Amino acid sequence: MNTRPTRPDWPSAWAGARERLRRELGDAVFEAWIGPLTLEGFDKDEVQIGAVKPFVRNWVANHYMPRIDRALRAEGAEPAAMSIVLAVAKPVIGGNVVREPARIETPGPAFGARHDDETPGETKGLWTRMLHPQQTFESFVAGTANEFALSAARTFVDGTMDASLLYIHGSFGFGKTHLLNAAALEMRKRGKRSLFLRSEDFMRHFLGALYRKDTLNFKEELRTAEVLIIDDLQHICRSTATASEFLYTVNAFADLRRRVVIAADRAPAALEGLGADVKSRLAGGLVVALDKPDRHTRLAILKARAADFAKHKPQALLPNDVLEHIADMDDASPRELIGVFTKLATYTDLTKKPVTLETIEDVVGLRSAPGTKTSIEDIQRKTAEFYKLDVRDFHSPQRARRVARPRQVAMYLSRKLTTRSLPEIGRRFGGRDHTTVLHACRRIEALCEEDPLFKQEVDFLSQMLSRAK
């Protein structure tokens, strides 16, 4: 007696496969790509899976169909064939909504492509950042430490570079944001939809969409850009879900042959908290370093700033010997140099008193002899050597005590031995908040009072750094 084979319970198999995929991929990836999918049909064991957006359909078809097939088979259901279709929602009388699968035999429009009736105002959520009109390629002062990065950015904008991803890295205040802003300005002049985001903006919008279960609109809005520009990428490393979404975004732009520009405070290999797949993707682009400018470049930056300032405040000119003295601040970034200049020029403008080498100490606290300041980098290096750590540990998100306590010591010494502000110290320690630095300083002061041996360690480091000046 022949028995007819039992047909699978496809709704149950689909529910079980979804749970398998959630465990396999993690909640963030699942909610972004698998969660929105629906089981549209299973006639004659030919399974149709529905996606509500064309770009989701295309992405799942290219990246997740084998995983879905394996998950269904693990639930005891073997599809004779499987396809992903566009599920079109149609309102009907009574207020209910039914899904009507629209079989797409040819590839749909590339996800992120704008329709003719779509306007930038409809995608304003991510497009709120105003570009700085003065931060152009022409106003960027080039020198031996940054001329390669400037040339690479120009060539990238021109579209004559083979690489679709440009990665610029360097310490805080070396000009990364200036180059990214200049690239965005130039792209927009050429009619390209360039989206300039800080990593914090990317994280905030993505996590907000994740909370609202609205990640599809976030992805669609992000992919309306023809050029994506991300600043301070190192902050994305703090969130695994955001790092995963960032990788999908970069891959999507690569698939669409669109361009991505990224800036961070370290090379791809040194980024903490990112997987090997993300680092590999970043390293596969053109990676360019922005190094510390030499004295000649620092002086050129100051002179350019002075000329710009004089256009509005001609009475606030600083003599050349004062500019040269500021340029002697070897451990200062260009941003810090401009800050010192602005303070001196404003002092002259408001008090009507000239600034000389004799009065510069009173105005901004600069030492009259160049090269005698202890830098935060020196403190980090010596503290790391003392505690047998790598300097990169101080920039990482690690919270283990063997790293956290020496990091607090280095922050405390940075506040004690330098004139840097709390926010600046925090930025030099992996972009941490000024309240973190303040807490570290108070904690070290308390420990020094409680533990005489620990106080000896801190005093020894302080004396060693002071002697090195």
N, C-alpha and C positions, 0 to 999 in steps of 0.2 A: 504494500500500500504506500503510494507516494504521498509525502507530506509537503504541502506548500510552504516555502521558507517564510518565516515571520518577518514582516517589514519593520524597520526600526521605528521607534517612537521619536520622531525627529525633534519635536519641541523639547522633550526631556534631554535628548542627546545634545541639542544646542545649548540648553541651560548648563549642562555638565561641562561642555567644552569651554564655555565662557569662564566658568570658575577655574578650570585648569589653566586657561590663558592668563587669568588674573594672577594666579600664584606664580606662573612662569615669568610674566613680564613686569609684575609690580603694579601697584594701584595707579601711579601717575601715567604710565604708558598705556595701561588698559583703558583708563577713563578717557584718554586722549584719542585713541584709535579704535579699540575693540568695543568699548562700551556703547558708542552710538550706533553700532551695526544691529540689524534686525534680521530675523529669519523670514524671508518673503515667500518662499515656496519650496516644495520638495516633491513635486509630481514625478513619479517613476524613479524616485531616488536621485533625481537631478536637482541639486540644492541651489537655490538662489538666495544670496545674502544681499541685504539692502543697505545702502549708505545714503545719507540725506544730502551730502554735498559732493559735487564732482571731484574736488581735490582729495577728499577723503577716500572716495572710490578708487581713484588712481593710485594713491599712496598705499592703501591696503592691498590692492591688486599686485603691486610691485614688491611689497615687503613682507606681507603677513599671510598670504593665502596658503603657503605650505604649512605654516604653523597651525592655521585653522583646520586644515585637512587632517593633520596628525592628531589634533585634539578631538575631532569628531570620531576618528577611527579608534582612539583610546577609549571612547565612550561606547564602543560596539556598533557604531553606525558607519557604514562604508558608502560614501557618495559615489554614484555612477559617474557623475560629472558635477562640477561646482563652478559657479560664476558669481560675480559681484555686479549688482545692478544699481541704478539710481532710483531710490524710492521717492516718489513724488507725493507729497501730502495734499489731499483735496478735501475741502470742507463739504459736508453734506447736510441736508435738512435735519434739524434736531440738534445741531451743534457738535455732533461727533466728528471725528476725523478718521478717514481710512487711508491707508497707504496703497498706492497703485504702483507696482514696480514697472519702471520703464527700462526695457532691455537696451543696453547700449552696445552695439556691435563694433563701433569704431571708437578709438580713444576720444575721450571728452576733452574739453578745453583744459589747458594747463592750469592747475590750481594756483590761485592768486592772480589770474589774469583779470583785468578790469573789463567790464562791459561798457558799451558806448554811453549808456545812460547813467553810469556811476560817476560820482563826483568826489573829490578829495574830502569834502565836508562830511560825507557819509562814513569816512574812516578816520575821524579826527581823534579817536581815543589815543592812538600811539603817536600822533603827529603834532603834539603840542609844543615840542622843543623849538625855541627860536634860535636860529643860527647867529653867531657873532659876526657882524658885517666887516669888522676890522681884521679878523683872523683869516687872512688870505694867504695864498702861496707867495704873493709879492711881498707881504709884510713879515714873512718868516725869515729870520736872519740865519743864513747858512754858514757853516764852518766845517772843519774836517770831521767833527764828531757827528754831524747830522746831515751832510750833503747827500749821502746815499739814500737816506730815508726820504728826503725832499724829492729827489729825482724819481725814486720808486713811486711815490704818491702821485706825482705829476703824470708819469707814464701810465699808471693804473687808471687814472681818470681819462686819459686820452684813448684808452681802449686798445693800445698797441702791445700790451703785455699778455703773454700766454696764460699766466696764472689768473684764476678767478677769485683767489683769496689773498689778501694782503694783511700780514700780521706785523704790527709795529710794537716793539716793547722797549721800555726804558724806565728809569726811576721817575718819581713824582716831580713835576715841574720842568721836565726836559723838552716839552713841546709836542707831546703826543696828541693832546686835545686840539691844539692849534692846527696840526696837519689834518686831523679828521674833519674839523670844521671847514677847513679850506677845501678839502675834497668834496664835502657835501655841497658847499656853495658852488663850486665849479660844475658839479653834476647837475644841479638844478638850473644853472645857466644854460646848460645844453639840453634841457627838457627832460632829464631823467628824474624819475620819482625816487629820490634818495631819502631813506629813513635813518635819522641819527638818534640813537638811544644810548643812554648810560645803562650799564648792567643792572643798576637798581631799578630803572624804569622797566626793563625787560622782566625782571623778577616780579616786580609789583603787579604788572598787568597780567602776567601768566598765572601767578598764584591766586590773584583775584578771580580770574576766569575759572581756575580749578575749583575754587571755593563755590562759585556760582554755577558750576557744571556747565560752563559756557566756553570751553576751550576751542570748540570749532570756530566760533566767531573770532577768537583771538588769532588763530592760525590763518584764517582767511584774510583778516585785516593786515597781519604782518606780511603776508605774501603779496599784497598789492604793491609793495615796493619793488623797484627794479634794482636798487642798490641798498644793501643793509650795512649800516655803520654802527658798531658797538664799541663803547668806551669803557675802560676799567673792567675788563673781562674777569679779572681775578676774583671779583666779588661774587660772581655766579657760582664759584666753586663751593659756596657755603650750603647750597641746596642741591641734593641729588636729583630731585624731580626737575628743577629748572635746568640743571646741566644736561639732562637727557633731552629735554625739549629744545635746548640750544643746539644740540647735535643734530636733531631732526631738522631743525630750521636750516642749518648750514648745508646739510645733505640735500634738502629740498631746493635751495637756491642753486646748488651745483647741478642738480638734475635739470633745472630750468635754464641753465647757462646764464645765471645772473651772478652779480658780483657782491663780495662781502669784504669789508674792511674792519679790522679788529685792532684794538690797542689794549695793552696790559702792562703791568709793572715788571713782568718777568717773561722769559722765553716759555714756549709751550711745554717743554719737558719739565720745567720747574713749577708748574701750576699744581697746587695741592688740591686733592679732592675730586679731580677729574679722572675718568677712566682712560685706559690706553687708547680706546677708539677715538675719543675726542682729541686727545693729544696728537694722535697720528693724523687726523684730519687737519688740524691746525698746522702741524709741521709740514704738511704736504703743500701748503701755499708758499708764497714768498715771505720769508721771515726776515725782518730788518731790525737792527738794534739802534736805538738812540743813545749815544754815549754822553758822558759829562762833557760839556763844552770847555775848550781850552781858554786861556786868558784872553787871547785875541778875539775870540767869538763872544766871550762875556762882555768885553768892552764895546764891541760892535752892537750888541743887544742894548746896552745902556745908552749908547749914542743915538740909536734909532728911537728909543723911548724918549730921550731928551728932546729930540727934534719934534716928535709928535706932541709932547707936552708943551713945547714952546709955541706951537701954533695957537694954543688957547691961553697960555699964561706966559707971554714973552718975558715978563719981569722975574720969572722964577727959574732963571738959568743957573745951572750948577757949573762951576769951573771944571776944566779937564782933569786937574789933579784929584778932585773929589771923585769923579767918575772912575778914574784909574784905581783909586783906593778901594772903591766898592768892588771893582773887578778883581781885586786881589783876594776876595773872599772865595778861596778855592773850594770849600766844602758846600757852598750855597748853590742852589739850583737857579736857573734863569728866572723862575717865578719869584724866588726869594730876593734875588738881586733887584728885580723891578719893584718889589715891595719896599726895599730899603730906599731906592731912588724916589719913589712916590712920597715916602715920609719926609725925606729931606727937601724935595721940591715944594711940598705943601707947607713945610715949616718956613721956608723962604718966602713963599707967597703970602702967608698969613701974618708973619711977624715983620716982614720987610727987612729981615736981617740976613746977611750973606752967610753961607755955610762954608767953613774952611776946614782944613785938616785938624786945626786946633779945637774946633767946636763940634766936630762930627761925633765924638765920643759922648758929649752931653745930649745930643739929639736922639741918636739911635742906639747908643751903647756899644758901638763898634770899637774894637781894640785898635790902637794906632799902628801896631805892628802886624803886618799880614802873616797868615799862616800859623798863628798861635792858638787858634780855636780848636777845641776838641769837637769832633763831628759825631753825629749820631752813628754813622757807619763805623767809626773807630770804637765807639762804646759797644756796639753790637758785636764787632769782631772780637774784641778783647774779652767780653763777657762770655761769648760762645766758646772761646778757647779755654777759659777758666773752668767752665762747667762741662767741657768736652761735648759740645753740641755743634751742629751746623748752623750758620747764620740764617739759612732758609727756615729753620725751625721757628725763629722769631716772627716770621711773616706768615707762617702756616696757621690753620685753625685748630691745631692740636691743643688739648686742654690737660693732657697728662701732667702731673706735678713736676716731673723731671724737666719739662719744657716750660710750663707756665710760671714757675717760681723764678728761674733765670730770666725769663722775658720780663717779669715785673721788676727785677733788679735793673735790667738794662733800661727800662722806661724811667725808673727812679733816677738813675745816674744821668740819663738824657735831660731830665728836667733840672737836675742839680748843676750839671757841668756845661750846659749849653743855654743859649738864649731863645731856643725854639719854644713856640707855644704848644699847649696841650694838643690842639687839633693837628698841628704839624707833626708832633711826635707820634700821635696815633696813626697818621698816614704812613709814616716810615716803618711802622710795625704791622704791615699787612692790611692797611686801611681800617684800623680800629677807631672806635669813637673816642672823643676826648674824655668821656666819663670813665672809660676803661683805664685810661692812663692815670686819671686822678685816683681811682680806686687802687691801682697798682702802687702809686706813690704812698698813699696812706697805709696800705698793707705792709709795705717794706719798712716804713717808719715804725709801725707798731711792732713788727717782728724784731727790729733792732733793739727796741726797749725790752722785749721779753727774752731774747736769746743773745747772750754776749758773744757766743761763737759765730753766730750768723752776722752780727754787727762787725766782727773782725773781718769776715769775708768781704762785706760791702765796703768797709773802710779801705781794705787792701786794694780792691779794684779802683776805688776813687783815687787813691794816692798814685797808683800805677798810671792811670790815665792823666792825672795832673802832671806827673813828671814827664810824660810823653809830649806835653805841649811845647 
